[in-house]
Amino acid sequence: MVLTNSSYKNPKNMKNIPKNIRKIIALARKESRDILQNKIYILVVFVQIFIIMGAVGLVVVAAVASDPALMDQSGITSALTIGLPEDLKESSLVEYLEEERITLKYYKTTEDAKPFLGDELVAIIDLSDTGKVVVQIDNSNVFYPVTSTKINNAVNNYNTEKTLKKAGFNESQVKVIQNPVNFRIVKINQDKEAPLILDNAYFVELIYGFIIPFILLLPFFLASNIVTDSVVGEKERKTFEVLLMTPMSSYMVIIGKSLPILVFSLIQSLVWMGFLNLLKVPIYNPVLLGLVLFFMGLGFIGLGIFISMLVDSTKEANSAITLLLVFATFILFVPLFVKSDIFQGVFNFIPTVLMVKLASSPTIKPEMMLYVIPTLIISLIIFLVTVRSFKHERAIRL
């Protein structure tokens, strides 16, 4: 579609709007139609829903697999089977293993159990001639960490019991020593408790420390590709020169090109915030998060348009934007996994680190507003450089 002077005229509902703004709106409408008619873009939008569900699901599975208490609650530990020789049936070691909610299966000897290790059995336990516990465990099993923890707990209790009984303590005294205090958790301020899908430290750290920034930035990664294809597509269709000749300044063209995809991407991110809340992953401070995402999106889209000025084919543009996104991903996400007191002051200004702090806490510290400033400045610089590049391209072609 080529813009003409008649495209700007809409006397019924736009006659009171300044002429320059009407031109930007006309170009933005044209870009919006192109985006909404892009079936691949619409498909990828829906695919993001499955990415979100899959990412949250994987984190839930990882958290459960690494937490013995959660595995007990879900009943998974009953599926973990340990082989023992029949002569241990009356041993107190068996009692401690049963307390760990692990299924026990008996064989005449450990040699009879070995063929099933790694298949039906996750571990085999026996006592040596000296009375020491011997454990053979399948460390390739996905539940190896939990199985190892539970076996260690049982073995430690068994060894403690043996030591105490040798020292002359009776059965009741041994139980008191092994369980000196019974804690009862009393929850307060339950009305303020967030309905988190999983009460697990590993889950909280991974979901807020990586998954949420990744999910909220997905639409903007896609946006940079879309806007690049839009500009390069104009070149390939030989309509780019027509766009340059329209009675619009370079600023107006850039705004008209970038505004629709920026708004669409921001709407998607806000929808994903609501979707995560439905999945019982509460997102705090959505307004400030939206502000951070807006400026980040402006930067990504500006870079996409800038790359479009440098290349003349979609293939070159896709290769360049892919390399750029890989570099941006490294810069944005590596600080989330690095714990360094030396660089923490710098990391605080990385937008993804700021997103983590905003999304995970209802309390906003005043210094957080300062952390937004570098993102704002960099985005505006990218926008200005993009406009300058567009002016240069315009001068050359015209």
Buried (B, 14 or more C-beta within 10 A) or exposed (E): EEBEEEBBEBEEEBEEEEEBEBBBBBBBBBBBEBBEEBEEBEEBBEEBEEBBEEBBEEBBEBBBBBBBEBBBEEEBBEEBBBBBBEEBEEBBBBEBBEEBBBBBEBBEEBEBBBEBBBEEBBBBBBBEEEEEBEBBBBEEBEBBBBBBBBBEBBBEBBBBBBEBBEEEBEEEEBEEEEEEEEEEEEEEEEEEEEEEBBEBEBBBBBBBBBBBBBBBBBBBBBBBBBBBBBBBBBBEEEBBEEBBEBEBBBBBBBBBBBBBBBBBBBEBBBBBBEBBEEBEBBBBBBEBBBBBBBBBBBBBBBBBBBBBBEBEEBEBBBEBBEEBBEEBBEEBBEBBEEEEEEEEEEBBBBBBBBBBBBBBEEEEEEEBEEBBEBBBEBBBEBBEBBBEBBBEBBEEEE
